[in-house]
């Protein structure tokens, strides 16, 4: 019984970073960041609650711009930023605008990521793997692993680098149950509540 009582605070402590990260996301109103994925994509990403999104593509498709309206549930893509007369309108799950890993536009933000991490945590284990510096920021390294082969959207294990002041991810890796790296994303120059105008998310 004593061993079980001693283990309980440890388990709660391990669960803390994921819950803290979600709380940090819930408190913010907007953020901007540059995403660099392991597949070579580079995107300037802007987010404003309750779910407005703007993506400015640098690699591939340099110059393309996409905005998403959560109320209309519509994404508008300008394939060539300089050609404002050409706009493509589509649903958020359209194959044309899915990420290389299959993520839809409306589930591309940090909050969606952290909710998936929490699902995995609730059906697995959490480990604090140490501390590292990422792009000049001090981070807490947290590993979340599904029990057995349990997966969330094909992911059995997440490795998160949480910036220690913001308690938000600045680097993420997702792994299959086999141990294969599915996706890695570096989040550069993350800025919380930069005062983004709603006009930024419309053409």
C-alpha positions as protocol buffer text, in pm:
chain_id: "A"
residue {
  index: 1
  type: UNK
  ca { x: 0 y: 0 z: 0 }
}
residue {
  index: 2
  type: UNK
  ca { x: 281 y: 242 z: 89 }
}
residue {
  index: 3
  type: UNK
  ca { x: 451 y: 174 z: -244 }
}
residue {
  index: 4
  type: UNK
  ca { x: 126 y: 250 z: -426 }
}
residue {
  index: 5
  type: UNK
  ca { x: 81 y: 576 z: -234 }
}
residue {
  index: 6
  type: UNK
  ca { x: 438 y: 680 z: -309 }
}
residue {
  index: 7
  type: UNK
  ca { x: 394 y: 602 z: -677 }
}
residue {
  index: 8
  type: UNK
  ca { x: 80 y: 814 z: -712 }
}
residue {
  index: 9
  type: UNK
  ca { x: 248 y: 1159 z: -684 }
}
residue {
  index: 10
  type: UNK
  ca { x: 513 y: 1044 z: -933 }
}
residue {
  index: 11
  type: UNK
  ca { x: 247 y: 946 z: -1187 }
}
residue {
  index: 12
  type: UNK
  ca { x: 69 y: 1277 z: -1139 }
}
residue {
  index: 13
  type: UNK
  ca { x: 397 y: 1463 z: -1188 }
}
residue {
  index: 14
  type: UNK
  ca { x: 460 y: 1279 z: -1513 }
}
residue {
  index: 15
  type: UNK
  ca { x: 113 y: 1377 z: -1637 }
}
residue {
  index: 16
  type: UNK
  ca { x: 178 y: 1743 z: -1552 }
}
residue {
  index: 17
  type: UNK
  ca { x: 369 y: 1870 z: -1858 }
}
residue {
  index: 18
  type: UNK
  ca { x: 101 y: 1764 z: -2106 }
}
residue {
  index: 19
  type: UNK
  ca { x: -175 y: 1922 z: -1899 }
}
residue {
  index: 20
  type: UNK
  ca { x: 37 y: 2235 z: -1847 }
}
residue {
  index: 21
  type: UNK
  ca { x: 95 y: 2265 z: -2221 }
}
residue {
  index: 22
  type: UNK
  ca { x: -278 y: 2236 z: -2292 }
}
residue {
  index: 23
  type: UNK
  ca { x: -351 y: 2498 z: -2026 }
}
residue {
  index: 24
  type: UNK
  ca { x: -96 y: 2730 z: -2188 }
}
residue {
  index: 25
  type: UNK
  ca { x: -266 y: 2687 z: -2524 }
}
residue {
  index: 26
  type: UNK
  ca { x: -610 y: 2749 z: -2373 }
}
residue {
  index: 27
  type: UNK
  ca { x: -488 y: 3080 z: -2224 }
}
residue {
  index: 28
  type: UNK
  ca { x: -347 y: 3224 z: -2547 }
}
residue {
  index: 29
  type: UNK
  ca { x: -553 y: 3405 z: -2809 }
}
residue {
  index: 30
  type: UNK
  ca { x: -315 y: 3382 z: -3104 }
}
residue {
  index: 31
  type: UNK
  ca { x: 36 y: 3283 z: -3208 }
}
residue {
  index: 32
  type: UNK
  ca { x: 273 y: 3288 z: -3502 }
}
residue {
  index: 33
  type: UNK
  ca { x: 558 y: 3052 z: -3581 }
}
residue {
  index: 34
  type: UNK
  ca { x: 775 y: 2922 z: -3866 }
}
residue {
  index: 35
  type: UNK
  ca { x: 735 y: 2547 z: -3919 }
}
residue {
  index: 36
  type: UNK
  ca { x: 1015 y: 2333 z: -4060 }
}
residue {
  index: 37
  type: UNK
  ca { x: 918 y: 1971 z: -4114 }
}
residue {
  index: 38
  type: UNK
  ca { x: 1137 y: 1665 z: -4159 }
}
residue {
  index: 39
  type: UNK
  ca { x: 987 y: 1629 z: -4509 }
}
residue {
  index: 40
  type: UNK
  ca { x: 1133 y: 1966 z: -4612 }
}
residue {
  index: 41
  type: UNK
  ca { x: 827 y: 2189 z: -4578 }
}
residue {
  index: 42
  type: UNK
  ca { x: 879 y: 2544 z: -4450 }
}
residue {
  index: 43
  type: UNK
  ca { x: 567 y: 2742 z: -4362 }
}
residue {
  index: 44
  type: UNK
  ca { x: 503 y: 3069 z: -4182 }
}
residue {
  index: 45
  type: UNK
  ca { x: 200 y: 2987 z: -3971 }
}
residue {
  index: 46
  type: UNK
  ca { x: -47 y: 3223 z: -3802 }
}
residue {
  index: 47
  type: UNK
  ca { x: -329 y: 3117 z: -3569 }
}
residue {
  index: 48
  type: UNK
  ca { x: -608 y: 3311 z: -3400 }
}
residue {
  index: 49
  type: UNK
  ca { x: -889 y: 3165 z: -3190 }
}
residue {
  index: 50
  type: UNK
  ca { x: -1140 y: 3021 z: -3238 }
}
residue {
  index: 51
  type: UNK
  ca { x: -954 y: 2865 z: -3532 }
}
residue {
  index: 52
  type: UNK
  ca { x: -851 y: 3118 z: -3796 }
}
residue {
  index: 53
  type: UNK
  ca { x: -539 y: 3002 z: -3980 }
}
residue {
  index: 54
  type: UNK
  ca { x: -302 y: 3158 z: -4231 }
}
residue {
  index: 55
  type: UNK
  ca { x: -16 y: 2971 z: -4397 }
}
residue {
  index: 56
  type: UNK
  ca { x: 251 y: 3140 z: -4607 }
}
residue {
  index: 57
  type: UNK
  ca { x: 449 y: 2872 z: -4791 }
}
residue {
  index: 58
  type: UNK
  ca { x: 824 y: 2903 z: -4839 }
}
residue {
  index: 59
  type: UNK
  ca { x: 900 y: 2539 z: -4932 }
}
residue {
  index: 60
  type: UNK
  ca { x: 759 y: 2392 z: -5147 }
}
residue {
  index: 61
  type: UNK
  ca { x: 529 y: 2619 z: -5351 }
}
residue {
  index: 62
  type: UNK
  ca { x: 704 y: 2940 z: -5248 }
}
residue {
  index: 63
  type: UNK
  ca { x: 464 y: 3233 z: -5256 }
}
residue {
  index: 64
  type: UNK
  ca { x: 145 y: 3031 z: -5206 }
}
residue {
  index: 65
  type: UNK
  ca { x: -85 y: 3156 z: -4929 }
}
residue {
  index: 66
  type: UNK
  ca { x: -375 y: 2977 z: -4760 }
}
residue {
  index: 67
  type: UNK
  ca { x: -632 y: 3112 z: -4514 }
}
residue {
  index: 68
  type: UNK
  ca { x: -895 y: 2916 z: -4322 }
}
residue {
  index: 69
  type: UNK
  ca { x: -1221 y: 3044 z: -4171 }
}
residue {
  index: 70
  type: UNK
  ca { x: -1354 y: 2818 z: -3890 }
}
residue {
  index: 71
  type: UNK
  ca { x: -1708 y: 2955 z: -3918 }
}
residue {
  index: 72
  type: UNK
  ca { x: -1741 y: 2901 z: -4292 }
}
residue {
  index: 73
  type: UNK
  ca { x: -1531 y: 2583 z: -4264 }
}
residue {
  index: 74
  type: UNK
  ca { x: -1366 y: 2696 z: -4585 }
}
residue {
  index: 75
  type: UNK
  ca { x: -1004 y: 2722 z: -4692 }
}
residue {
  index: 76
  type: UNK
  ca { x: -902 y: 2968 z: -4963 }
}
residue {
  index: 77
  type: UNK
  ca { x: -574 y: 2905 z: -5144 }
}
residue {
  index: 78
  type: UNK
  ca { x: -382 y: 3149 z: -5360 }
}
residue {
  index: 79
  type: UNK
  ca { x: -134 y: 2918 z: -5537 }
}
residue {
  index: 80
  type: UNK
  ca { x: 63 y: 3218 z: -5659 }
}
residue {
  index: 81
  type: UNK
  ca { x: 73 y: 3497 z: -5403 }
}
residue {
  index: 82
  type: UNK
  ca { x: 138 y: 3761 z: -5667 }
}
residue {
  index: 83
  type: UNK
  ca { x: -165 y: 3650 z: -5874 }
}
residue {
  index: 84
  type: UNK
  ca { x: -449 y: 3769 z: -5652 }
}
residue {
  index: 85
  type: UNK
  ca { x: -718 y: 3694 z: -5909 }
}
residue {
  index: 86
  type: UNK
  ca { x: -660 y: 3317 z: -5881 }
}
residue {
  index: 87
  type: UNK
  ca { x: -820 y: 3171 z: -5569 }
}
residue {
  index: 88
  type: UNK
  ca { x: -920 y: 2812 z: -5497 }
}
residue {
  index: 89
  type: UNK
  ca { x: -1193 y: 2747 z: -5239 }
}
residue {
  index: 90
  type: UNK
  ca { x: -1225 y: 2408 z: -5072 }
}
residue {
  index: 91
  type: UNK
  ca { x: -1308 y: 2221 z: -4754 }
}
residue {
  index: 92
  type: UNK
  ca { x: -1040 y: 2181 z: -4485 }
}
residue {
  index: 93
  type: UNK
  ca { x: -996 y: 1810 z: -4561 }
}
residue {
  index: 94
  type: UNK
  ca { x: -937 y: 1854 z: -4936 }
}
residue {
  index: 95
  type: UNK
  ca { x: -647 y: 1635 z: -5051 }
}
residue {
  index: 96
  type: UNK
  ca { x: -489 y: 1929 z: -5231 }
}
residue {
  index: 97
  type: UNK
  ca { x: -412 y: 2107 z: -4904 }
}
residue {
  index: 98
  type: UNK
  ca { x: -340 y: 1816 z: -4671 }
}
residue {
  index: 99
  type: UNK
  ca { x: 8 y: 1813 z: -4524 }
}
residue {
  index: 100
  type: UNK
  ca { x: 262 y: 1551 z: -4633 }
}
residue {
  index: 101
  type: UNK
  ca { x: 168 y: 1354 z: -4320 }
}
residue {
  index: 102
  type: UNK
  ca { x: -204 y: 1373 z: -4398 }
}
residue {
  index: 103
  type: UNK
  ca { x: -308 y: 1642 z: -4150 }
}
residue {
  index: 104
  type: UNK
  ca { x: -604 y: 1862 z: -4242 }
}
residue {
  index: 105
  type: UNK
  ca { x: -590 y: 2241 z: -4223 }
}
residue {
  index: 106
  type: UNK
  ca { x: -842 y: 2269 z: -3940 }
}
residue {
  index: 107
  type: UNK
  ca { x: -635 y: 2032 z: -3724 }
}
residue {
  index: 108
  type: UNK
  ca { x: -293 y: 2180 z: -3798 }
}
residue {
  index: 109
  type: UNK
  ca { x: -258 y: 2402 z: -3490 }
}
residue {
  index: 110
  type: UNK
  ca { x: -75 y: 2341 z: -3162 }
}
residue {
  index: 111
  type: UNK
  ca { x: -401 y: 2282 z: -2975 }
}
residue {
  index: 112
  type: UNK
  ca { x: -500 y: 1994 z: -3205 }
}
residue {
  index: 113
  type: UNK
  ca { x: -155 y: 1842 z: -3161 }
}
residue {
  index: 114
  type: UNK
  ca { x: -172 y: 1865 z: -2782 }
}
residue {
  index: 115
  type: UNK
  ca { x: -520 y: 1712 z: -2771 }
}
residue {
  index: 116
  type: UNK
  ca { x: -385 y: 1413 z: -2965 }
}
residue {
  index: 117
  type: UNK
  ca { x: -95 y: 1392 z: -2721 }
}
residue {
  index: 118
  type: UNK
  ca { x: -341 y: 1391 z: -2430 }
}
residue {
  index: 119
  type: UNK
  ca { x: -539 y: 1105 z: -2589 }
}
residue {
  index: 120
  type: UNK
  ca { x: -218 y: 906 z: -2615 }
}
residue {
  index: 121
  type: UNK
  ca { x: -126 y: 995 z: -2256 }
}
residue {
  index: 122
  type: UNK
  ca { x: -465 y: 880 z: -2130 }
}
residue {
  index: 123
  type: UNK
  ca { x: -399 y: 541 z: -2290 }
}
residue {
  index: 124
  type: UNK
  ca { x: -29 y: 510 z: -2216 }
}
residue {
  index: 125
  type: UNK
  ca { x: 261 y: 654 z: -2022 }
}
residue {
  index: 126
  type: UNK
  ca { x: 442 y: 985 z: -1987 }
}
residue {
  index: 127
  type: UNK
  ca { x: 814 y: 1025 z: -1919 }
}
residue {
  index: 128
  type: UNK
  ca { x: 1019 y: 1337 z: -1859 }
}
residue {
  index: 129
  type: UNK
  ca { x: 1331 y: 1261 z: -2063 }
}
residue {
  index: 130
  type: UNK
  ca { x: 1542 y: 1560 z: -1956 }
}
residue {
  index: 131
  type: UNK
  ca { x: 1615 y: 1914 z: -2066 }
}
residue {
  index: 132
  type: UNK
  ca { x: 1763 y: 2041 z: -2393 }
}
residue {
  index: 133
  type: UNK
  ca { x: 1818 y: 2370 z: -2573 }
}
residue {
  index: 134
  type: UNK
  ca { x: 1633 y: 2410 z: -2903 }
}
residue {
  index: 135
  type: UNK
  ca { x: 1709 y: 2712 z: -3121 }
}
residue {
  index: 136
  type: UNK
  ca { x: 1832 y: 2902 z: -2817 }
}
residue {
  index: 137
  type: UNK
  ca { x: 1532 y: 2813 z: -2599 }
}
residue {
  index: 138
  type: UNK
  ca { x: 1548 y: 2598 z: -2287 }
}
residue {
  index: 139
  type: UNK
  ca { x: 1306 y: 2309 z: -2314 }
}
residue {
  index: 140
  type: UNK
  ca { x: 1168 y: 2019 z: -2115 }
}
residue {
  index: 141
  type: UNK
  ca { x: 1176 y: 1696 z: -2316 }
}
residue {
  index: 142
  type: UNK
  ca { x: 861 y: 1489 z: -2266 }
}
residue {
  index: 143
  type: UNK
  ca { x: 789 y: 1148 z: -2417 }
}
residue {
  index: 144
  type: UNK
  ca { x: 434 y: 1015 z: -2441 }
}
residue {
  index: 145
  type: UNK
  ca { x: 389 y: 653 z: -2545 }
}
residue {
  index: 146
  type: UNK
  ca { x: 69 y: 459 z: -2612 }
}
residue {
  index: 147
  type: UNK
  ca { x: 15 y: 134 z: -2423 }
}
residue {
  index: 148
  type: UNK
  ca { x: 126 y: -155 z: -2645 }
}
residue {
  index: 149
  type: UNK
  ca { x: 35 y: -72 z: -3004 }
}
residue {
  index: 150
  type: UNK
  ca { x: -227 y: 191 z: -2911 }
}
residue {
  index: 151
  type: UNK
  ca { x: -218 y: 478 z: -3162 }
}
residue {
  index: 152
  type: UNK
  ca { x: -376 y: 818 z: -3216 }
}
residue {
  index: 153
  type: UNK
  ca { x: -392 y: 907 z: -3586 }
}
residue {
  index: 154
  type: UNK
  ca { x: -126 y: 645 z: -3656 }
}
residue {
  index: 155
  type: UNK
  ca { x: 109 y: 773 z: -3383 }
}
residue {
  index: 156
  type: UNK
  ca { x: 219 y: 547 z: -3099 }
}
residue {
  index: 157
  type: UNK
  ca { x: 477 y: 781 z: -2946 }
}
residue {
  index: 158
  type: UNK
  ca { x: 527 y: 1157 z: -2928 }
}
residue {
  index: 159
  type: UNK
  ca { x: 844 y: 1329 z: -2822 }
}
residue {
  index: 160
  type: UNK
  ca { x: 785 y: 1694 z: -2729 }
}
residue {
  index: 161
  type: UNK
  ca { x: 1029 y: 1973 z: -2653 }
}
residue {
  index: 162
  type: UNK
  ca { x: 828 y: 2216 z: -2437 }
}
residue {
  index: 163
  type: UNK
  ca { x: 968 y: 2568 z: -2403 }
}
residue {
  index: 164
  type: UNK
  ca { x: 1007 y: 2605 z: -2026 }
}
residue {
  index: 165
  type: UNK
  ca { x: 862 y: 2956 z: -1998 }
}
residue {
  index: 166
  type: UNK
  ca { x: 569 y: 2924 z: -2238 }
}
residue {
  index: 167
  type: UNK
  ca { x: 517 y: 2549 z: -2179 }
}
residue {
  index: 168
  type: UNK
  ca { x: 439 y: 2510 z: -2548 }
}
residue {
  index: 169
  type: UNK
  ca { x: 615 y: 2283 z: -2799 }
}
residue {
  index: 170
  type: UNK
  ca { x: 899 y: 2421 z: -3008 }
}
residue {
  index: 171
  type: UNK
  ca { x: 985 y: 2079 z: -3152 }
}
residue {
  index: 172
  type: UNK
  ca { x: 781 y: 1762 z: -3200 }
}
residue {
  index: 173
  type: UNK
  ca { x: 851 y: 1412 z: -3328 }
}
residue {
  index: 174
  type: UNK
  ca { x: 585 y: 1148 z: -3395 }
}
residue {
  index: 175
  type: UNK
  ca { x: 665 y: 776 z: -3416 }
}
residue {
  index: 176
  type: UNK
  ca { x: 480 y: 463 z: -3525 }
}
residue {
  index: 177
  type: UNK
  ca { x: 459 y: 157 z: -3300 }
}
residue {
  index: 178
  type: UNK
  ca { x: 743 y: 8 z: -3507 }
}
residue {
  index: 179
  type: UNK
  ca { x: 970 y: 294 z: -3401 }
}
residue {
  index: 180
  type: UNK
  ca { x: 965 y: 459 z: -3744 }
}
residue {
  index: 181
  type: UNK
  ca { x: 977 y: 839 z: -3741 }
}
residue {
  index: 182
  type: UNK
  ca { x: 654 y: 954 z: -3903 }
}
residue {
  index: 183
  type: UNK
  ca { x: 709 y: 1327 z: -3881 }
}
residue {
  index: 184
  type: UNK
  ca { x: 935 y: 1580 z: -3715 }
}
residue {
  index: 185
  type: UNK
  ca { x: 856 y: 1950 z: -3688 }
}
residue {
  index: 186
  type: UNK
  ca { x: 1074 y: 2234 z: -3564 }
}
residue {
  index: 187
  type: UNK
  ca { x: 879 y: 2541 z: -3454 }
}
residue {
  index: 188
  type: UNK
  ca { x: 1099 y: 2847 z: -3495 }
}
residue {
  index: 189
  type: UNK
  ca { x: 1042 y: 3196 z: -3355 }
}
residue {
  index: 190
  type: UNK
  ca { x: 723 y: 3100 z: -3170 }
}
residue {
  index: 191
  type: UNK
  ca { x: 549 y: 3416 z: -3050 }
}
residue {
  index: 192
  type: UNK
  ca { x: 236 y: 3408 z: -2834 }
}
residue {
  index: 193
  type: UNK
  ca { x: -36 y: 3675 z: -2860 }
}
residue {
  index: 194
  type: UNK
  ca { x: 142 y: 3898 z: -3115 }
}
residue {
  index: 195
  type: UNK
  ca { x: -176 y: 4099 z: -3174 }
}
residue {
  index: 196
  type: UNK
  ca { x: -287 y: 3945 z: -3504 }
}
residue {
  index: 197
  type: UNK
  ca { x: -568 y: 4129 z: -3681 }
}
residue {
  index: 198
  type: UNK
  ca { x: -863 y: 3929 z: -3810 }
}
residue {
  index: 199
  type: UNK
  ca { x: -796 y: 4092 z: -4149 }
}
residue {
  index: 200
  type: UNK
  ca { x: -480 y: 3881 z: -4176 }
}
residue {
  index: 201
  type: UNK
  ca { x: -701 y: 3575 z: -4223 }
}
residue {
  index: 202
  type: UNK
  ca { x: -899 y: 3705 z: -4519 }
}
residue {
  index: 203
  type: UNK
  ca { x: -813 y: 3797 z: -4879 }
}
